[in-house]
Amino acid sequence: MSISLLNKVVLITGASSGIGRASAVEFAKQGAKLILVARRKNRLDGLAKELKSQYETESLTIQLDVSDKDAVESQLNNLPVEWKDVDILVNNAGLALTTDKIQEGNIDNWDIMIDTNIKGLLYVTRQLITGMVNRNSGHIINIGSIAGQEAYPCGNVYAATKHAVRAINQSLRMDLLGSAIRISEIAPGAVETEFSEVRWNDKDKADAFYSDFSPLVAEDIADAVIYCATRPLHVDVAQITLYPTAQASATQLHRGKSLIQNIANPPTLARKE
Ligand SMILES: NC(=O)c1ccc[n+]([C@@H]2O[C@H](COP(=O)([O-])OP(=O)(O)OC[C@H]3O[C@@H](n4cnc5c(N)ncnc54)[C@H](OP(=O)(O)O)[C@@H]3O)[C@@H](O)[C@H]2O)c1
């Protein structure tokens, strides 16, 4: 059983790429109205145009750096009246920067990750949650990570930010207990998006990372987002962890496409790597 998302107002941060963009497409298919947020406005406008022509979607695009507290406050406090009652918030904007040992870490990169993944998520949530509480309705879906469940070598500060997302998620559910507001966290393993290119600032390295196993794709995570959003109102999906079949933990990735094919067709194919 699922509920309708027709005409629901959905705000998605980081809608210009990857998981946020794929989630926007899935919400559009469900007839939702979309507030698309990111720094790259041209990409948001392109997406809004595409969704309008394919699904008749009404969209509002907002150029916003979620780590800019004042900008978040002024932009989200001044939403046009028909957009201000946000039903579903997808806190997706986030990034990892480099994989360094802490003793070799770049403090500016740490600041950007903390400011975006933790503080940005909190700033956006704080602006929208008052309305949700007043209306006694709403759903906040936070995109965490398996890095929020385990640290891994050289993942230090990124993992810390995603542990924070997990803690914020748990706290939100406790603080909002007694209200009708729902809180969900989706924690993906490796998803092929622009994430690794941003992390290493190196497209070839990113392409190589995904080249010899079948990673998750952004649509897999968008599927989980829609699953959470369409449960009946008495159901709150607290947490979903999604791994590629070829991944068992942040540090265990089975590489070799041929083996993945063998898993799909075990009786006939010989194992080749
Ligand atoms: N890909 C993975 O393997 C993976 C695994 C687990 C969790 N995640 C999480 O999934 C989320 C989405 O990542 P993705 O994989 O879809 O990567 P992506 O393709 O690089 O997308 C990241 C999005 O975040 C936005 N963003 C980054 N900094 C921002 C800021 N300061 N203000 C506003 N928007 C900002 C980017 O938009 P602009 O640059 O246009 O601002 C972009 O739309 C992140 O929270 C990430 O930590 C990813």
The ligand as a Gaussian input file, in Angstrom:
#p B3LYP/6-31G(d) Opt

LIG

0 1
 N       28.064000       8.505000      -4.437000
 C       28.287000       7.770000      -3.370000
 O       29.012000       6.751000      -3.421000
 C       27.604000       8.116000      -2.072000
 C       27.591000       7.126000      -1.069000
 C       26.973000       7.426000       0.134000
 C       26.415000       8.661000       0.340000
 N       26.463000       9.611000      -0.646000
 C       25.860000      10.916000      -0.350000
 O       24.886000      11.193000      -1.323000
 C       24.687000      12.604000      -1.408000
 C       24.640000      13.008000      -2.868000
 O       25.881000      12.714000      -3.482000
 P       26.019000      12.161000      -4.968000
 O       26.628000      10.820000      -4.901000
 O       24.757000      12.340000      -5.711000
 O       27.175000      13.150000      -5.503000
 P       27.154000      14.301000      -6.626000
 O       26.718000      13.736000      -7.919000
 O       28.505000      14.930000      -6.549000
 O       26.039000      15.315000      -6.100000
 C       26.254000      16.129000      -4.972000
 C       25.219000      17.233000      -4.953000
 O       25.407000      18.027000      -3.769000
 C       25.365000      19.391000      -4.154000
 N       26.151000      20.212000      -3.235000
 C       27.420000      20.016000      -2.815000
 N       27.789000      21.013000      -2.000000
 C       26.725000      21.869000      -1.900000
 C       26.490000      23.076000      -1.225000
 N       27.447000      23.640000      -0.446000
 N       25.294000      23.678000      -1.349000
 C       24.329000      23.117000      -2.124000
 N       24.487000      21.970000      -2.787000
 C       25.682000      21.358000      -2.686000
 C       25.929000      19.428000      -5.570000
 O       25.411000      20.556000      -6.273000
 P       26.231000      21.872000      -6.680000
 O       27.660000      21.468000      -6.861000
 O       25.565000      22.322000      -7.936000
 O       26.021000      22.798000      -5.534000
 C       25.339000      18.146000      -6.146000
 O       24.049000      18.400000      -6.654000
 C       25.816000      13.228000      -0.603000
 O       25.318000      13.632000       0.654000
 C       26.811000      12.093000      -0.431000
 O       27.584000      12.232000       0.735000
 C       27.043000       9.360000      -1.853000

